[in-house]
Amino acid sequence: MASFTKIKANNKQGYKWICTVDGLPNPVTGKRNQIARRGDTKKQAEERVQKVLDAQENHGIDTKKIKKLTFEQVAWDWLKTFSKSKVKKNTVRVREKEIKILLRCIAKVIIDKVTHKQYQNILNDLDDKEYARTTIEGVHVTEI
């Protein structure tokens, strides 16, 4: 059941709506998790909440946590998952080396903030430093 709150805003109407619903409880603590989104109309606010709720239920994606993860955390998590698939140990070793190359440039950047331009500049920089073509291609393949 959604609850709606009318708030004052500097738009044409002079107000906006906030829709709040209960999301999935925290799996570790079991505590209540409320999701609130704002919109110009009740319907718009409710659609935004429903989009976040669907992402949580269908894909297990918590947008709050994603926005706090660094590239380094995501990269090592990806490598752990990648190594559990049916790949050779040497392939995992090569991917680890290529992740370390990327981490020199963007280790502490929030994953949400890494842009295509920033990533392309890293690849161009590797080319300027005369890395082998296969290494640059490997870094590109490893890019998460």
C-alpha positions, 0 to 999 in steps of 0.5 A, a space after each residue: 500500500 502506497 502512501 502519498 505526501 504533498 510537499 511545497 515546490 517551486 514548479 508550475 503547480 506549486 507542489 510535488 508528490 512523494 510516494 512511499 512504499 515498503 520494499 523488500 526487508 533487509 536480508 541481513 537485519 530483517 529491518 523494514 526498507 521504505 522506498 520514497 520517490 518524488 514526482 510532479 503528479 501522484 501517478 509519476 511518483 508512483 511509477 518511479 517507486 514501482 520501477 525501483 521496487 521491480 528492480 529489487 524484486 526481479 533482479 535483487 538490485 539495490 540502487 542505494 548500495 550500487 551508488 556507493 560501490 567503487 570500481 575496485 570493489 566491483 572488479 574484484 567481485 566480478 573476478 571472483 564470479 568469473 573464476 567460478 565459471 569453467 575457465 582455465 586458471 591462466 585465464 583468471 590470472 590474465 584477467 587479474 593482471 588486466 584488472 590491476 592495470 585498470 585499478 591504477 587509473 580508476 580504483 576509487 571512482 564510484 562505479 556509477 561515475 565512470 564515464 565512457 570518455 574516461 574509459 576511452 582515455 584509459 585505453 588511449 593512455 595505455 596505447 600511448 605508453 606502448 602497451 601491447 595490442 593484446 594487452 589493451 584488447 584484454 583490458 577492454 574485454 575485462 572492462 566490467 
